[in-house]
């Protein structure tokens, strides 16, 4: 991944707005950059999935944390929950348009983290 040698700068329109404690973007960032939030968004970027598929995909997530994360992402308008009126109950989860937009931004970040994880973790010793 090619990265510019120039330092990244925040757009002037938000440069002073994201740092105050009361900025709503802090809440959004908390939701979308949590470990489980990122993994659920990335998993759904590959297509609609059921609860059990998401649980298997995000190894180590508890049922409580999966439920909480999905509810938060749904409330934020990033994930759509589609309950089918069948027996046994079937619920599918998918990304909304905003969720798809976000996942395209998260993929390069997660790719960078994956590519550099060994060197970073190895450098801690």
Biotite code that builds the C-alpha atoms (Angstrom):
import biotite.structure as struc

atoms = struc.array([
    struc.Atom([0.000, 0.000, 0.000], chain_id="A", res_id=1, res_name="UNK", atom_name="CA", element="C"),
    struc.Atom([1.529, 3.279, -1.138], chain_id="A", res_id=2, res_name="UNK", atom_name="CA", element="C"),
    struc.Atom([1.302, 6.077, 1.380], chain_id="A", res_id=3, res_name="UNK", atom_name="CA", element="C"),
    struc.Atom([2.224, 9.671, 0.709], chain_id="A", res_id=4, res_name="UNK", atom_name="CA", element="C"),
    struc.Atom([5.353, 11.072, 2.345], chain_id="A", res_id=5, res_name="UNK", atom_name="CA", element="C"),
    struc.Atom([3.388, 14.205, 3.146], chain_id="A", res_id=6, res_name="UNK", atom_name="CA", element="C"),
    struc.Atom([1.789, 14.388, 6.591], chain_id="A", res_id=7, res_name="UNK", atom_name="CA", element="C"),
    struc.Atom([-1.947, 13.762, 6.545], chain_id="A", res_id=8, res_name="UNK", atom_name="CA", element="C"),
    struc.Atom([-4.086, 16.724, 7.505], chain_id="A", res_id=9, res_name="UNK", atom_name="CA", element="C"),
    struc.Atom([-7.654, 16.900, 8.664], chain_id="A", res_id=10, res_name="UNK", atom_name="CA", element="C"),
    struc.Atom([-9.918, 18.884, 6.369], chain_id="A", res_id=11, res_name="UNK", atom_name="CA", element="C"),
    struc.Atom([-10.237, 22.473, 7.613], chain_id="A", res_id=12, res_name="UNK", atom_name="CA", element="C"),
    struc.Atom([-13.997, 22.024, 7.996], chain_id="A", res_id=13, res_name="UNK", atom_name="CA", element="C"),
    struc.Atom([-13.517, 19.500, 10.815], chain_id="A", res_id=14, res_name="UNK", atom_name="CA", element="C"),
    struc.Atom([-10.036, 20.223, 12.155], chain_id="A", res_id=15, res_name="UNK", atom_name="CA", element="C"),
    struc.Atom([-11.269, 21.982, 15.296], chain_id="A", res_id=16, res_name="UNK", atom_name="CA", element="C"),
    struc.Atom([-14.596, 20.183, 15.527], chain_id="A", res_id=17, res_name="UNK", atom_name="CA", element="C"),
    struc.Atom([-13.536, 16.614, 16.316], chain_id="A", res_id=18, res_name="UNK", atom_name="CA", element="C"),
    struc.Atom([-11.393, 17.297, 19.369], chain_id="A", res_id=19, res_name="UNK", atom_name="CA", element="C"),
    struc.Atom([-13.895, 18.816, 21.853], chain_id="A", res_id=20, res_name="UNK", atom_name="CA", element="C"),
    struc.Atom([-15.217, 16.304, 24.381], chain_id="A", res_id=21, res_name="UNK", atom_name="CA", element="C"),
    struc.Atom([-18.825, 16.886, 23.343], chain_id="A", res_id=22, res_name="UNK", atom_name="CA", element="C"),
    struc.Atom([-18.312, 16.190, 19.641], chain_id="A", res_id=23, res_name="UNK", atom_name="CA", element="C"),
    struc.Atom([-20.803, 13.524, 18.461], chain_id="A", res_id=24, res_name="UNK", atom_name="CA", element="C"),
    struc.Atom([-18.144, 12.048, 16.196], chain_id="A", res_id=25, res_name="UNK", atom_name="CA", element="C"),
    struc.Atom([-16.452, 10.632, 19.300], chain_id="A", res_id=26, res_name="UNK", atom_name="CA", element="C"),
    struc.Atom([-19.476, 8.420, 19.964], chain_id="A", res_id=27, res_name="UNK", atom_name="CA", element="C"),
    struc.Atom([-19.586, 7.314, 16.329], chain_id="A", res_id=28, res_name="UNK", atom_name="CA", element="C"),
    struc.Atom([-15.857, 6.569, 16.345], chain_id="A", res_id=29, res_name="UNK", atom_name="CA", element="C"),
    struc.Atom([-16.276, 4.531, 19.513], chain_id="A", res_id=30, res_name="UNK", atom_name="CA", element="C"),
    struc.Atom([-18.967, 2.410, 17.844], chain_id="A", res_id=31, res_name="UNK", atom_name="CA", element="C"),
    struc.Atom([-17.237, 1.844, 14.525], chain_id="A", res_id=32, res_name="UNK", atom_name="CA", element="C"),
    struc.Atom([-13.684, 1.349, 15.766], chain_id="A", res_id=33, res_name="UNK", atom_name="CA", element="C"),
    struc.Atom([-14.424, -1.102, 18.545], chain_id="A", res_id=34, res_name="UNK", atom_name="CA", element="C"),
    struc.Atom([-12.808, -4.486, 17.938], chain_id="A", res_id=35, res_name="UNK", atom_name="CA", element="C"),
    struc.Atom([-16.160, -6.217, 17.419], chain_id="A", res_id=36, res_name="UNK", atom_name="CA", element="C"),
    struc.Atom([-17.730, -3.358, 15.477], chain_id="A", res_id=37, res_name="UNK", atom_name="CA", element="C"),
    struc.Atom([-14.962, -3.437, 12.880], chain_id="A", res_id=38, res_name="UNK", atom_name="CA", element="C"),
    struc.Atom([-15.094, -7.229, 12.541], chain_id="A", res_id=39, res_name="UNK", atom_name="CA", element="C"),
    struc.Atom([-18.892, -7.294, 12.161], chain_id="A", res_id=40, res_name="UNK", atom_name="CA", element="C"),
    struc.Atom([-18.826, -4.498, 9.567], chain_id="A", res_id=41, res_name="UNK", atom_name="CA", element="C"),
    struc.Atom([-16.078, -6.255, 7.600], chain_id="A", res_id=42, res_name="UNK", atom_name="CA", element="C"),
    struc.Atom([-17.889, -9.572, 7.742], chain_id="A", res_id=43, res_name="UNK", atom_name="CA", element="C"),
    struc.Atom([-21.120, -8.005, 6.482], chain_id="A", res_id=44, res_name="UNK", atom_name="CA", element="C"),
    struc.Atom([-19.193, -6.248, 3.699], chain_id="A", res_id=45, res_name="UNK", atom_name="CA", element="C"),
    struc.Atom([-18.986, -9.703, 2.109], chain_id="A", res_id=46, res_name="UNK", atom_name="CA", element="C"),
    struc.Atom([-22.780, -10.063, 2.047], chain_id="A", res_id=47, res_name="UNK", atom_name="CA", element="C"),
    struc.Atom([-25.861, -10.760, 4.157], chain_id="A", res_id=48, res_name="UNK", atom_name="CA", element="C"),
    struc.Atom([-25.301, -13.065, 7.121], chain_id="A", res_id=49, res_name="UNK", atom_name="CA", element="C"),
    struc.Atom([-27.267, -14.714, 9.859], chain_id="A", res_id=50, res_name="UNK", atom_name="CA", element="C"),
    struc.Atom([-26.515, -14.463, 13.577], chain_id="A", res_id=51, res_name="UNK", atom_name="CA", element="C"),
    struc.Atom([-24.750, -17.826, 13.719], chain_id="A", res_id=52, res_name="UNK", atom_name="CA", element="C"),
    struc.Atom([-22.561, -16.963, 10.712], chain_id="A", res_id=53, res_name="UNK", atom_name="CA", element="C"),
    struc.Atom([-21.483, -13.691, 12.335], chain_id="A", res_id=54, res_name="UNK", atom_name="CA", element="C"),
    struc.Atom([-20.746, -15.466, 15.616], chain_id="A", res_id=55, res_name="UNK", atom_name="CA", element="C"),
    struc.Atom([-18.580, -18.078, 13.900], chain_id="A", res_id=56, res_name="UNK", atom_name="CA", element="C"),
    struc.Atom([-16.791, -15.464, 11.790], chain_id="A", res_id=57, res_name="UNK", atom_name="CA", element="C"),
    struc.Atom([-15.857, -13.187, 14.701], chain_id="A", res_id=58, res_name="UNK", atom_name="CA", element="C"),
    struc.Atom([-14.118, -15.835, 16.796], chain_id="A", res_id=59, res_name="UNK", atom_name="CA", element="C"),
    struc.Atom([-14.224, -15.107, 20.495], chain_id="A", res_id=60, res_name="UNK", atom_name="CA", element="C"),
    struc.Atom([-17.263, -12.822, 20.510], chain_id="A", res_id=61, res_name="UNK", atom_name="CA", element="C"),
    struc.Atom([-19.840, -13.680, 23.169], chain_id="A", res_id=62, res_name="UNK", atom_name="CA", element="C"),
    struc.Atom([-23.552, -13.808, 22.399], chain_id="A", res_id=63, res_name="UNK", atom_name="CA", element="C"),
    struc.Atom([-24.086, -10.769, 24.618], chain_id="A", res_id=64, res_name="UNK", atom_name="CA", element="C"),
    struc.Atom([-21.390, -8.742, 22.854], chain_id="A", res_id=65, res_name="UNK", atom_name="CA", element="C"),
    struc.Atom([-22.639, -9.763, 19.399], chain_id="A", res_id=66, res_name="UNK", atom_name="CA", element="C"),
    struc.Atom([-26.181, -8.716, 20.308], chain_id="A", res_id=67, res_name="UNK", atom_name="CA", element="C"),
    struc.Atom([-24.972, -5.421, 21.780], chain_id="A", res_id=68, res_name="UNK", atom_name="CA", element="C"),
    struc.Atom([-22.728, -4.653, 18.802], chain_id="A", res_id=69, res_name="UNK", atom_name="CA", element="C"),
    struc.Atom([-25.430, -5.447, 16.246], chain_id="A", res_id=70, res_name="UNK", atom_name="CA", element="C"),
    struc.Atom([-27.971, -3.298, 18.104], chain_id="A", res_id=71, res_name="UNK", atom_name="CA", element="C"),
    struc.Atom([-25.537, -0.391, 18.259], chain_id="A", res_id=72, res_name="UNK", atom_name="CA", element="C"),
    struc.Atom([-24.633, -0.638, 14.567], chain_id="A", res_id=73, res_name="UNK", atom_name="CA", element="C"),
    struc.Atom([-28.306, -0.966, 13.642], chain_id="A", res_id=74, res_name="UNK", atom_name="CA", element="C"),
    struc.Atom([-29.229, 2.075, 15.749], chain_id="A", res_id=75, res_name="UNK", atom_name="CA", element="C"),
    struc.Atom([-26.416, 4.013, 14.059], chain_id="A", res_id=76, res_name="UNK", atom_name="CA", element="C"),
    struc.Atom([-27.902, 3.189, 10.653], chain_id="A", res_id=77, res_name="UNK", atom_name="CA", element="C"),
    struc.Atom([-24.977, 1.026, 9.535], chain_id="A", res_id=78, res_name="UNK", atom_name="CA", element="C"),
    struc.Atom([-26.573, -2.420, 9.771], chain_id="A", res_id=79, res_name="UNK", atom_name="CA", element="C"),
    struc.Atom([-30.024, -3.597, 8.695], chain_id="A", res_id=80, res_name="UNK", atom_name="CA", element="C"),
    struc.Atom([-31.825, -6.362, 10.603], chain_id="A", res_id=81, res_name="UNK", atom_name="CA", element="C"),
    struc.Atom([-34.327, -8.342, 8.551], chain_id="A", res_id=82, res_name="UNK", atom_name="CA", element="C"),
    struc.Atom([-36.485, -10.722, 10.608], chain_id="A", res_id=83, res_name="UNK", atom_name="CA", element="C"),
    struc.Atom([-38.230, -13.338, 8.451], chain_id="A", res_id=84, res_name="UNK", atom_name="CA", element="C"),
    struc.Atom([-41.731, -14.427, 9.572], chain_id="A", res_id=85, res_name="UNK", atom_name="CA", element="C"),
    struc.Atom([-40.914, -18.142, 9.493], chain_id="A", res_id=86, res_name="UNK", atom_name="CA", element="C"),
    struc.Atom([-40.565, -20.965, 11.984], chain_id="A", res_id=87, res_name="UNK", atom_name="CA", element="C"),
    struc.Atom([-37.920, -21.362, 13.204], chain_id="A", res_id=88, res_name="UNK", atom_name="CA", element="C"),
    struc.Atom([-37.220, -17.631, 13.290], chain_id="A", res_id=89, res_name="UNK", atom_name="CA", element="C"),
    struc.Atom([-34.691, -16.369, 10.775], chain_id="A", res_id=90, res_name="UNK", atom_name="CA", element="C"),
    struc.Atom([-32.899, -13.033, 11.027], chain_id="A", res_id=91, res_name="UNK", atom_name="CA", element="C"),
    struc.Atom([-30.518, -11.769, 8.364], chain_id="A", res_id=92, res_name="UNK", atom_name="CA", element="C"),
    struc.Atom([-28.130, -8.884, 8.825], chain_id="A", res_id=93, res_name="UNK", atom_name="CA", element="C"),
    struc.Atom([-26.762, -6.672, 6.060], chain_id="A", res_id=94, res_name="UNK", atom_name="CA", element="C"),
    struc.Atom([-25.058, -3.332, 5.616], chain_id="A", res_id=95, res_name="UNK", atom_name="CA", element="C"),
    struc.Atom([-27.021, -0.223, 4.808], chain_id="A", res_id=96, res_name="UNK", atom_name="CA", element="C"),
    struc.Atom([-25.708, 2.176, 2.170], chain_id="A", res_id=97, res_name="UNK", atom_name="CA", element="C"),
    struc.Atom([-23.898, 4.103, 4.915], chain_id="A", res_id=98, res_name="UNK", atom_name="CA", element="C"),
    struc.Atom([-22.502, 0.843, 6.286], chain_id="A", res_id=99, res_name="UNK", atom_name="CA", element="C"),
    struc.Atom([-21.168, -0.122, 2.840], chain_id="A", res_id=100, res_name="UNK", atom_name="CA", element="C"),
    struc.Atom([-19.563, 3.303, 2.502], chain_id="A", res_id=101, res_name="UNK", atom_name="CA", element="C"),
    struc.Atom([-17.910, 2.881, 5.901], chain_id="A", res_id=102, res_name="UNK", atom_name="CA", element="C"),
    struc.Atom([-16.700, -0.657, 5.194], chain_id="A", res_id=103, res_name="UNK", atom_name="CA", element="C"),
    struc.Atom([-14.866, 0.532, 2.074], chain_id="A", res_id=104, res_name="UNK", atom_name="CA", element="C"),
    struc.Atom([-12.974, 2.956, 4.310], chain_id="A", res_id=105, res_name="UNK", atom_name="CA", element="C"),
    struc.Atom([-12.266, 0.347, 6.994], chain_id="A", res_id=106, res_name="UNK", atom_name="CA", element="C"),
    struc.Atom([-10.833, -2.283, 4.633], chain_id="A", res_id=107, res_name="UNK", atom_name="CA", element="C"),
    struc.Atom([-7.564, -0.374, 3.958], chain_id="A", res_id=108, res_name="UNK", atom_name="CA", element="C"),
    struc.Atom([-7.139, 0.301, 7.696], chain_id="A", res_id=109, res_name="UNK", atom_name="CA", element="C"),
    struc.Atom([-7.661, -3.352, 8.623], chain_id="A", res_id=110, res_name="UNK", atom_name="CA", element="C"),
    struc.Atom([-5.393, -4.453, 5.769], chain_id="A", res_id=111, res_name="UNK", atom_name="CA", element="C"),
    struc.Atom([-2.671, -2.165, 7.118], chain_id="A", res_id=112, res_name="UNK", atom_name="CA", element="C"),
    struc.Atom([-3.162, -3.549, 10.653], chain_id="A", res_id=113, res_name="UNK", atom_name="CA", element="C"),
    struc.Atom([-2.975, -7.139, 9.364], chain_id="A", res_id=114, res_name="UNK", atom_name="CA", element="C"),
    struc.Atom([0.127, -6.456, 7.253], chain_id="A", res_id=115, res_name="UNK", atom_name="CA", element="C"),
    struc.Atom([1.946, -4.743, 10.148], chain_id="A", res_id=116, res_name="UNK", atom_name="CA", element="C"),
    struc.Atom([0.697, -6.708, 13.156], chain_id="A", res_id=117, res_name="UNK", atom_name="CA", element="C"),
    struc.Atom([3.639, -9.081, 13.456], chain_id="A", res_id=118, res_name="UNK", atom_name="CA", element="C"),
    struc.Atom([6.215, -6.291, 13.283], chain_id="A", res_id=119, res_name="UNK", atom_name="CA", element="C"),
    struc.Atom([4.310, -4.132, 15.762], chain_id="A", res_id=120, res_name="UNK", atom_name="CA", element="C"),
    struc.Atom([3.615, -6.926, 18.258], chain_id="A", res_id=121, res_name="UNK", atom_name="CA", element="C"),
    struc.Atom([7.145, -8.281, 17.783], chain_id="A", res_id=122, res_name="UNK", atom_name="CA", element="C"),
    struc.Atom([8.572, -4.844, 18.471], chain_id="A", res_id=123, res_name="UNK", atom_name="CA", element="C"),
    struc.Atom([6.971, -4.782, 21.917], chain_id="A", res_id=124, res_name="UNK", atom_name="CA", element="C"),
    struc.Atom([9.472, -7.256, 23.351], chain_id="A", res_id=125, res_name="UNK", atom_name="CA", element="C"),
])
